[in-house]
Structures are given as C-alpha cells and as structure tokens.
Amino acid sequence: MGKLTDMKVKNAKPGIHGDGDGLYLRVKPPTEAQAKRGEKSGAKSWVLRVQHMGRRTDIGLGGFPTDLTLREARDKAHHLRKLARQGKNAIAERDREKVVIPTFADAVGLAHAELSKGWSEKHGDAFKASLNEHAVPKLGAKRVDQITTAEVIAALSPIWTEKPAIASKVRVRIMQVLSFARAKGWRTAPLPEARELRNGLARQPKGKNFTAMDWREVPAFFSDQLAREDTAGRLALLFTITTAARSGEARSARWEHIDIEARTWTRPGELMKSGVKHVVTLNDAAIGILERARPLSGGEGLIFPGTKGQKLSDMTLSKVMRTAKRDETVHGFRSSFRDWAAERMPTIPAMVAEMALAHSVGTKTEQAYLRTDLPDMRRALMDGWGQFLAESLSSVGGNVVWMERA
C-alpha cells in the first residue's frame, strides 16, 4: 500500500513526496502569480526512480492531475518497474506508449510519402491507388498494430481469384505498409507470414501468357495494316511492332525522344517498366512509320496524339487488332519478335534480343561486369526485324542473311 493518499497529493507542499517502490510526487514552489492568488504550491508531477543497467534513472510519468491521478501513476509505475526488472529500457517503453498509432489508411499515406521518394511516379501512383481501392475499405479504420493475418486474408479474399495479378501486388503492398509501421515503432507484432496467408486463401488460377501472333504471320498483318488509313492508333501499333516496344512506351513516345540522324529512340526512365533509360535502335521500317506519323502532330510533342492531343489509350491499339479480326494482344508482338530472333537470327546471342526488349540479362554479378548494351548487335537484330516485317520500307536489301535454325 502506498504512503500517499488523494488528499495528501492534493494538499502536498513544495518538495518531493515518496509513495514507495520508487514513485515520487514532485511539487514545485508556487510562481509569483500563484503566490499572489494565495496558492501554496506550484506544478505537481510524478517521477519514477528505477535501476537500468546498474544506474539509477528518474523517469517522468506526467503531471497531476492533468495527466495522471494517484492510482494511474501507481499503475504506470508498476508497469514500468516490471519492464525495468526484465532488463528493458523503461524510458524507451514510456516514450513508445506516447506514440500515436495511425490507422492503416493513414499509414498508407505516410508510407507512400516516404517510400515513393525512391520510386517512379507511375509506381507510386499504382501503390497508393491499389491499396485505397482494395485494402483500405477493409483495413483502413484499424490501427496498424492491431491488424492480424485473418484481417489481411479477409481484405485479399474478394480479389484473390478474380483478379490474381492485382491481388498479388496488393498483398505485397500491404506487407510494405505494415513493415513501414514496424520500422516506425507503430507495430511490434510480427508481420503475417506468407505461408499463413497462402493457407487462408484459395489457390490462384495459373497465369496466362499474352496471346501472340505466330511470327511467320506478322509480315502479312503488318503489310495489310500499312496499306490502310494512317490513323494515330494504327501507326502507333505498327511502330510498336517495328520496335518490339511495350504499348505504353510507344503511346508515350515524343518527337524529342527521337534522333532521326542517329536512328535512335531514347526512352526516359519514367516511361520504362524498369525505371531505367533505354535506347532503341530504329530500323528503316520504324523510320518509315515515323515519317507517316509526322503530319499527325507536325513533328512536335506526342508522336501519336489522340483526341485533343492527349495520349492514346491502350484500348485504341487493341481496337485496331479487333477491327482486323485478330484475337492476339498488342503485347504479344514482343513474343513474336523474340521467337523470330531465335528462329531466324541464331548467330546473335539470346541476350541481345533480351536487351532489345529492355529486359534485364544475366545475374547481378554479370550485370556489374557488363559495361556495354551491345548496340551494334542490337542494330543488326532490329534491322533484320524491320526487313522481315516490311521490305517495302527497308533499304538494307541483301545485307541481312537469314539463317534457319538447325
């Protein structure tokens, strides 16, 4: 039983008054203003004295009565003494208790603000948008230190089999937010384990590859489209094929990225999936498509502008495919190019075709020692692809020798 009572605390005079077990009430002398009002004491505060790593430590617990009553001070002192006996830093534990634990919705914004400093704008936007759409409705109001494995499973379940690709990304991003919360001291519980999440969710359907046109059929398709009206969508599709680019990269292409004399298309990092700048060597077919596209924009800004000068949507290129009564995807032409390179250009190393597709090649160690992106080989490869697609746009003639794979 402590030595102090509520009445003693209320009437305590300036000085230090012990309650026992290291708990003290510290009372300051009255200020001049307080003395004029007839008050006999100043501010009162609670202090706990403990031993930590062999040294005496005084820990401020808070004021009386604004922060802690006598009973609350005893409860808090008991808790911190117990931690100190366990060898823990009682001051650190006290300060951690003062931290305001954010909700998951607030933590998403805080994590995005910090982590996105090292991301591309596109990745940062996708991170925040996917969580706000698929995780915040279920987890948003919960504090990050109270989110359990079961609650993460409940948030992922509605999209886990219906939208497996985005669901997998959302799972990773939820873990990023919770990991950020642990690093900030907002959460001490372990993160949900991947095995536990898998056990609580249905098996996802196997992923499907992008449907690709057989490489042997691409020249005929290309020739048919080349003979049709020069719309922005059609020319963007043809340029995508000649450069083996991703749809978004071609739709975002601008004239300032093009060097006709050097025959290159320098795609800035913000346009690339990898976030790294990539230089494409332009073949004659690609140059020919660019010349046909020039009237669309006058050679300034977006090469393939949409309505009101805005960037084309992905559906615009897909519509060209549907109009041509083709079921393949635009992205599938990258697979067509890769198959063609393997079949018709076997003397050029496979890594060159991967570089042309802006894929990472080799192990991290190999990448560290590879100081070149093999521009001459990539140019030979892309020139061969251009001639294969459209000899009518190619001036290389017999300079490319086709070789059948044995």
Secondary structure, 3 states (H helix, E strand, C coil): CCCCCHHHHHHCCCEEEEEECCEEEEECCCCHHHHHCCCCCCCEEEEEEEEECCEEEEEEEEEECCCCCHHHHHHHHHHHHHHHHCCCCHHHHHHHHHCCCCEHHHHHHHHHHHHHHHCCHHHHHHHHHHHHHHCHHHHCCCECCCCCHHHHHHHHHHHHCCCHHHHHHHHHHHHHHHHHHHHCCCCCCCCCCHHHHHHCCCCCCCCCCCCCCCHHHHHHHHHHHHCCCCCHHHHHHHHHHHHCCCHHHHHCCEHHHEECCCCEEEECHHHCCCCCCEEEECCHHHHHHHHHHHHHHCCCCECCECHHHCECCHHHHHHHHHHCCCCCCCCHHHHHHHHHHHHHCCCCCHHHHHHHCCCCCCCHHHHHHCCCCCHHHHHHHHHHHHHHHCHHHCCCHHHCCCCCCC
